[in-house]
């Protein structure tokens, strides 16, 4: 089992892998050049205008924060509940969290136009500002997620140190330093387990507070479509929905690419499917309640935004959101409509497309239908914004793929625990 998990770290990268890395790096560099063009020329090269001050960059910020919740949901929450089926997914989920949080934070800085203005949040903090809360929460979340990720890696770094003797000396030395002298004794394992449990509880608190605060950035204003008591919980559920979708799609791809059918079984995929389906139902409930409350209120400004989303200028992204978040994934998750692997991958990709559109229908219509008297606004992202968006998506995939060549993509010590539990479990007479 250990040899199979560690094999991607020692095998020569395939031609397809190298081409993929080169293509993703090219897209990422193009986005960096587009951002430099914006930096030199200002936000006038974007589609942002009066009254639409927030656009694709803020959408990307909320989107990547949502992606990051996969690690906390699968790794932290399911570790607390000791759900056995989580074991093949934890390392992938933690890697998704680390990779996405950097792109989420950088999206805000890019949206400022002048990155140096970010220092104003730190130099002149205002405790009544939800933006300050968000900076504090995301910084803490990133720090704790990195610590959690590294702590879970320590036993596997020791395994790489001891087993991967064919690697260059400098690489083995890095594994030796990273392992912190881990020997695998019973005392070390008990301490490691306690620390992982404590950090899981802390991360569970953080994951709720972070996306609640992201929702508060919108909900604490009086803009039509944003000022709602439910927007914080709605953002938390949406992030959970999106994070599970990303994890489901990536898990299927990893299973096929590395031929890890023995590590991720059909029963574990089925447990992930049920969890994914439950969160899909919660998201649908929140969406329906939000629309119903707005319709029954019949507030003039709120109905302007409502009508523009359902029947007007923003009807295409709104109905596309429902298609990708509900009408496609729900049947795939609820009914046996083909192979389970394919259904999970299609549903996961569909949900992430839909959740990006959901953030678009939250951010842009409310900005384009303000209370003020200058009338409705319009927003069309420029090539710079689309280039940066494509770059950040490519960068996220690039970071994840590079991680698969540096650290074991499965948590070996958890897989070993699962095998030990299976061997200790009593078997029925016909299974002996």
N, C-alpha and C positions, 0 to 999 in steps of 0.2 A: 504494500500500500504506500509506504513512504517513498519507494523508488518511483512509483507512478506519479505521485504528486510532485516530486522534485525534478522529474524528467524535463519539463519545459525550461528549467533554469540551466540545463547543461546541453540540451539539443541545439544544433545549429538552426538559426531562424530560417524558415522557409522563404522562398522567393515571394510568395503572396504576402507574407508578413512584412518583408522589407519594402515591397511596393506600397503596401497600405501605410506604413510608417512615413514613407517619403511623401505620399499624396496628402496625408493629414498634416504633416509638417509644412507642406507648401501652402495649403489653405490657411493654416494658422499664421504663417508669415505674411500672407496677403492681408489678413485682417489687421495685423500689427501695422503694416504700411498704411492701411486705410485710417487707422486711429491716429497715426502720426500726421497724416494729412488734415485730419480734424483738429489736432492739437495746434498745428501751424496756422490754420485758417479760422478756427473757432466753430461754434455750434451752428453757424449759418450753413454749413455743408450738410447738415442733417435736415430732416423734415419737421423738426420741432418748431413751434411757432406760438403766437398768442391766439387762442388761450390754451393750446395743447402743449404744456410744458414738459410732460412726461410721455415717453414713447417706448420704443423697442428696448432701450437699455434697461429701463426699470422693469419691463416685462421679463427680460433675461435674468435680472437680479432675483425676482420672485421665483422664476422657473428653476434656476439652479439651486436656490435654497430648498425648493421642494424636492429636487432630485436627491439632495444630501440626506433627506430623512430616511432613505432606505437603510442606511447603516444603523440608525438608532432603532428603527422599527424591528428589523430582523435580529440584529446583533444584541442590542441592549434589552429590549422588552422581552424577547423570547428567551434570553438567558435568565432573566429574572423569574419567568414562569417555568423555566427548565423544559421547554418544548424540544423534544429530541430531534424533530425534523429540521430544525434550523441549521444543524451543523455544517452541511455543505455550502450554505449560503452566507455564513457570517463574514468570511474574509472578503468576498466579493462586495458585500454590502458596505463594509467598512472602507474599502478602497473607493467605492462610489462616493461616499461621504467626503473623504479627503480631497478627491479630485474635483468635485463640484463646488466645494465651499470657496476655493480660491477664485474661481471664475464668477461666483456670485458676488463676492466682495469687490472684485475689480470692475464689475459692471456699474456699480454705483460711482466709482471714481471716474470712469469714462463718461458717465452722464453729466458730471459736473462741468465738463469742458476744460476747466483749469484744475488739474489734479491737486495743486497746492492748496486749493480752498478746502480740501478735506481736513487740513490741519485746524481749520476754524472750529470744527466740532470738538477737538481736543483742547484747543487753546481758550476757547470761549464757550464752555459747556452750559447748556440751559436745561435744568432738570425737568422742566415741563415739556420738553420736546421729545416726541416719540422717536425721532431720528437718533437722538443720543441714546435712548434705550436700546434701539436696534443695533447701533455700533457696539455697545457694551455686550449685548446678548450674543451677537455673531462672533465677536472676538473671543468671548468666553467659550462659546460652542466650538469654534475652530480649535482653540487650545486644548480643550478637554477631549475632542475627537481625535486629535493627533496623539495625545497621551494614551487614550484608550486603544488606538490602532497599534501603537508601538508596544504597549504592554501585552496585547494579544500575540504579538509577533515574537516576543523574547524566546519562548520554547522552540519555535520554528527556526529562529536564527541559530540557536544552539544545534539543532538538527542539521542545518545547512553547514555549519562549522565542522561537524563530525563526519557527515556523509559525503559531501561534495569535494572529495580530495582531488579530483581532476581539474578543478578550477584554478586560475592563476593565484599566486600567493597573495597578491594585494587584495583580491576579492575575498579570499578566505579570511584575511586579516580583518576586513570590514565586518564580516559575519561574526568574527570572534569578539570584536569590540561591542557590536550591537547586542550580543547574547548576554553581556554583563556577568560572565562567569556562571551561567546557568548549568546546573548539574543534573536536574531532574529529580532531586530528592523529595521525599514525602513532605518535608517541612516547606520546601520551596513551592510545591504544588498547592498546599493548603493556603499559604500566603498569597499566591497568585490568584487562586480562586476567590479569596475574600476581597482582594483589590478589584478584580473584575466585577464582582457583584456590587461593590460600593460605587464604582464608576458607572455601572449600568443604571443605577438609581439616579445618580446625578445627571446623566445624559437624558434620561427620561424626562426629568424636570426641565432641562434646557430645551429639548426638542419642542415641548409644548410652549414654553415662553418665547422662543425665537420666532416661531411662525405666528404666534398671537401678536407679537410686537410688529411683525411685518404687516399684519392686518390692521393694527392700530395706526400705522402711518397713513393708511387710507381712511379708516373708520373714525379717527379723531378729528377729521375735518368735517365741514358741512357741505361738501360737494354732493350733488345728487348722485345716487347710486353707491356712494361710499359710506355715508353716515348710517351705520347699522350696528346694533349690539351683537349681531350674529357673525360679523365679518371675521373676528378673531378665530372662533371655532371653525368657521367655514374654511379659512386658510389652513388650519391645522389638518382637517380632514382631507382637503385637496392635496396637501403636501404628502400625506400618507398614501393617498391613492396614486399619485405620480411616482413616488419613490418605489412603491411595490411594482409598478409597471416597468420602470427602468430595470429593477433587479430581475424581474421575470424574463425580460428580453435578453439581458446580458447573460443570465444563467444558462439559458438554452444555447446561446452562441458559444459560450465557454465549453459546455458539455459536448457539443458537436465538434468544435475546433480541436480540442485536446483529447477527444475520445474518452470522456470521463463518465460513461454510463454507469460504471460500477460505483462511482462516488455519489452521483445524484440519481436516485431511483425514481421510478414512476410514483411511488407512494409519497415521496417527499415533494415532488412536483404537484401532486394532487392536494397535499396540505397547503402548499403555497397558493394554489388555485382557489381554494375555499377562503383563505384569508383575503386574497385579492378581491374575490366576489363580495365578501361582506363589506369591505371598505368601499367598493363600487356602489353598493346599496346606500351606505351612509352619505356618500357624496351626492347621489341622486336626490336623497331626501332633503339635504341642505339646499341644493339648487332649487328644488320645487318650492320649498318654504320661502326662500328669498323672493322668488318671482311672485308667489301668491300674496305675500305681505305687501309688496310694492303695488300690485294691481288693486288690492282692496283699499289701500290708502288713498289712491287717486290724487296724490299730491302733484301739483302741476309740473314742478321741476323734475320730480322723480319720474313722472310719466313721459317726459320728453326723452329721458335716457332709455326708459323701458321700451318705448315705441321705436326708437332708433335702432335698438338691438333686435327686436323681434320682427319688425316690418320695414325698417328704413335702411339707412346707410350702412349699418353694421350687422345686418341680418345674415349675410354670408358667413362671416366668422362665428356668429352666435350659433346658427344651426349646424355649421360644420363642427363646432365644439360638442354639441349634443350627439352628433353622429359618431365622432371619434371617442367620446368619453362614455357613451351609454349604448347607443344602438349597435355599434360594432362589438365592444368588449363584453357586454352583458350576455348575449346569446352564446358567445364563445366560452365564457366561464361557467355559465349555468347549465349548458347542454353539451352532450357528446357530439360535437360537429367536426369530427376528424381526430387526428393524432393530438394528444395532450401537449406535446412539445410545441407543435406548430400553433395551436390555439393560444398558448401562453405567450409565445413570441409576438404573434400578430396583435393580441390584446395589449401587451406591454408597449409596443411601438405606437399603436393607435392611441392609447391613453396619454402618452407623452406629447404627441402631436395635439391632441385635444386640450391638454392642460396648458400648453403654450397659448392656444387660441382662447382658452378661458381667461388667462391673465390679460390677453389683448382686449377682450370684451369688458374686463373690469377697469383697466387703466384708461384706454383711449376714449370710449363713449362719454364717460363722466367729464373728461377734460374738454371734449368738444361740445358739451352742452352745459355751460356754466350758468350760475345765477346772474352774472353780470350782464349788462345791457348791450354788449357789442355783438350779440347774435351767435349762432352756432359756428363752430370752427371745424376744420378738416385737417386730417393728418395722413401723410403718405411717406413712409420711410424712404430715405435716400439710399444710394448704393453704398455709402459709407456704413450706415447702420446695418444693412443686410450683410455686408462684408465682415463686420465685427461679429455679428451673430453667428455666421457660418464659421468664423475663426474660433469662437469660443466653443462651439459644438465639436469642431474638429480637435481642438486642444484637449477637451475633456476625454474624448475617445483615445487620443494619443497618450495622455498620461496614464489612462487605465491599461492600455496595451503594454506600455513600458513597465508598469508595475508587475505584469505577468511574467516578465523576464528577470525580475529582481527578487521578488518574494514569492513564496508558494501561494497559489491562488486559492487553495483550500487551507483551513486551519487544521493542521495535521494532528495536534494534540486533542482537538475535539473529535476528529474522526476516530482517533484511537480510543477515546472514551466511549464512543458509540459502539465500536466493535467489542470492547470489554463488556459493556452493558448487555449486548446481544448474546454474548457467550454465557453470561451469568444468568440470563433470564430462563426460567423454567420452561421446558418444552413439552408439548403434548405427546402422547405415546406414538401417534402416527408420524411425528416429525423426527423421532429418534432413529 
